[in-house]
């Protein structure tokens, strides 16, 4: 299968919500009133990955007081209190928020020390499916870490009956039942995949319901295809940005690590969620349908999701053009632990310009590219158009060049990530500047 893209104590943490963030803004600036508050906690946890066997120790990013998931709204200013209860310096990294400078910790902000708490303000400029995790700090992780899905809701209601997150995760289990963090040699380990933390997940629904399913590839290295059998899966958004609705090819969504896809499904019958990792297919869950939802009128094809305000057109003729070779250490790629913006940027662009990147994978294994700060269009082969969706993550096959374009609307220094789809491979970073 060729990889393609179609996605402290509780009291102490809550007390930190009252802290002023003015000191983090610098220059004596006054903090704007936050319309939302979020307490995040990095902590050790246990996860049942082997039926009938002891739970496996892991690390996780958890949201305090959000028992049914984190729900924010487009346009929120969010005061984030992060508590690090793990023994290594960490910071949450948000994926999918365009221009949220405070969410990118390697560009001048040090990670938070163990047993410390930090407050920051971030904006939520777009609705969509977001993801927060520690993947930039994986060199220091002693256990594999679970990411945290975050839903940024539209300001107007979307016509669905249910909204469900489906987080796919990838593990490498040693013979003693412990799990191996990524970036290490997986010799003598067994791959395992979970859906919402379960090896056999069930989602209950009635027939004739319209579900919004937010599929997230939370794996660290594998391009995955996920399919709901016997149903049409209509793609509505990719990587947190609305798309022109289209049916998933053969009902399957193919997602690079970190990619997200929102799909609408009109339930009909019980069916399996089938996962394919490029080597074999396996059932990792089921949609269990019982009864039927009565409606005054039949369901009609869904309308596109509300725009997040990204430009309808890009000026490709006047674009700045740069070549970016993934993963080559001689052109500036480095591990996150040694990253510095004193290094040479991959490219520089003026605010307001269209940027076209020719992203090349010179290696023998599929490489995953992630752009922070902006979403991009995937260009057609002749640069005479683009696919009808926006992305922030792209899997690029060996020897392949993909051309992408974005409007440089967010000034600042932004990260680029590159990681090979091999469990032992390191995660590498560079940066680019919008001035």
Number of C-alpha atoms within 10 A of each C-alpha: 12 11 20 17 22 23 29 15 10 11 9 11 19 18 12 17 17 12 13 13 21 16 13 16 13 10 8 9 11 13 16 12 10 15 13 15 17 21 21 25 24 26 17 16 16 12 14 14 22 14 10 7 9 13 15 17 18 20 21 21 24 25 20 17 13 12 8 7 16 17 14 21 20 18 16 19 19 20 25 22 25 26 28 24 20 19 15 15 17 26 28 25 18 23 27 32 28 21 22 20 20 18 24 22 18 22 17 11 11 11 16 18 17 15 14 13 18 18 20 19 23 17 21 20 19 26 25 29 27 24 24 22 23 22 21 21 20 21 16 15 21 16 19 22 26 25 24 22 26 20 21 23 19 18 12 10 9 15 12 14 12 12 14 13 18 21 21 22 23 23 22 21 20 15 10 8 17 19 24 21 23 27 18 13 13 18 10 9 17 14 11 15 21 21 23 18 17 19 18 15 17 16 13 11 21 19 18 20 20 21 18 23 20 26 24 29 27 29 23 27 24 26 28 25 24 23 22 22 18 14 16 20 24 23 26 26 27 28 28 30 28 25 22 14 19 15 16 17 14 13 17 22 26 26 29 30 26 29 31 35 27 29 22 23 19 20 22 20 19 19 17 19 20 17 24 19 17 13 6 8 12 13 17 22 21 18 20 17 18 13 10 14 13 11 9 5 6 8 11 6 10 14 11 15 20 15 14 15 9 17 9 7 10 19 14 18 10 11 17 17 17 15 14 17 19 26 26 15 11 7 14 18 25 21 18 20 14 9 17 16 16 7 12 14 19 18 17 16 19 15 15 14 18 20 23 26 22 17 19 21 26 18 16 10 15 23 29 25 24 23 22 24 26 21 26 23 20 24 20 13 11 8 14 9 14 19 14 14 19 24 28 26 27 27 27 25 20 14 13 14 18 17 22 23 24 25 22 21 18 19 16 16 20 22 20 18 23 26 24 25 19 18 20 15 14 20 24 24 25 26 25 20 19 18 14
